[in-house]
Amino acid sequence: MNKNNAVCRWLAVMGLAIAAAAGAVHAEDSGAVSRLWLAEVTPAQDRAFREGIKTYAQCLHQHGARQTVWTGSAQTDDVGRYVFVVDAKTWTGLDFMDPADKDCDPVFNASVLPHTGK
């Protein structure tokens, strides 16, 4: 094997490793990363939807949820719009599934989803 080819291959592999490491560091420090959900709720379902959210939040709290979830709403004449934001902090944080979510999914499906329009 030619010594120059081996050196070139080694340099190429090292260059790729350095680039991958730099990319990983950049991804971790790239600023705030969040997951966002939107829900539309008719006025007739608004109270039940809000009660369902309270029940779901209590479940998350009881199961020691570690992620922060922010909620906001915008009310119009015909529909309420709610936004839920989970602060994942990093791109790799999007892959994290809080165990409390798995435990409380049935509560969400039973107490929140039936009251959403879309």
Secondary structure, DSSP 4 states (H G I P E B T S, - for coil): --HHHHHHHHHHHHHHHHHHHHHHHHHHTS---EEEEEEEE-GGGHHHHHHHHHHHHHHHHHTT--S-EEEEEEE-SS-EEEEEEEE--STGGGG---HHHHHHHHHHHHHTGGG---
